[in-house]
Amino acid sequence: MDAYLARSSTNERSAVSPPRPILSSLRAFLAAAVRPPSALARAIVIVLAVKLVAVATMAVYFHYAKQHVAANAAVVDRLLGPASLP
């Protein structure tokens, strides 16, 4: 009986643990972001990091300032121009 319980507990643990290919691909993705192989890749990582910080800063600012950007038809027409009808 103890051997059966030991086997069933190991089977349950393996069913709950995440699959290893996903973890290894995630690890490779993060390693590529940390140590980019070329100068172009490094520049892309830096630009994306700056954009991420900018978007996060804007989200925090608008959330805590309780300000909402008004985007109605008049504002869109003023910024983009009137919509052309076919």
N, C-alpha and C positions, 0 to 999 in steps of 0.2 A: 504494500500500500504506500509506503514512504517513497519508493522508487517511482510510482505512478504520479504522486504529488510533485515530486522533484521535476519529472519530465513535463508535467502540465504547466508548472510555473515558469519553466524556461521557454516553453512555447508561447505563453502569454506575453512574456517580456519581449520576445522577438517580434510579435505582432504589433506591439505598441511603439517600439523604437522606430525612428524615421529611417527611410531608405538611405543607404550610404551614397549612391550616385548623386543624389540631390545635394548632400552636404559637400561632396568633393567638387561638384561644379560650382557651388556657391563659394567655396574656399578659393578655387581658381579665379573666379570673377573678382573677388575682393583682392587677391594677390595682384592681379593685372591692374587694378585701380591704384594700388599702393605703389607698385614698381612698374610704371609703363615702359615698354621696350624701346620706344623711339622718342625723339624730340616732339614730333607732331602729337603723339599720344599724350605726352606730358602736358602740352599746351591745351589739348582738349580737356584733360582732367581738371586743369586749373580753371578753365573757363566755366566748365560745368559746376565746379565747386563754388565759384563766385556767384553764378546764377542761382544756385540752391540757397546760398546765404541771403541773397537779395530777396528771393521769393519768401523765405521764412521770415525775414525782417518785416517785409510788407504785411504778411499775414498777422504777425504779432501786433504791429502798429494798428492795423485796421480793427483787429479784434479788441484790443484794450482801449482804443480811442472811441469805440462805438460809433465810428463813422461809416457811412455807406455811400458808395459812389453812385450817383444818379446816372442811369443809362436809359434814357427814354428815347423816343423816336426823334425828337428835336435835337438832342445832343449827338446822336449818331449821324443825323443828316449834316449837322454843322461840322463834325470831324471828318467824315468820310465822303461827304457830298450826297446829293439826293440820289435815291435809287433809280436806276434807269429801267423803264418798263419795256418789255419786248414788243 
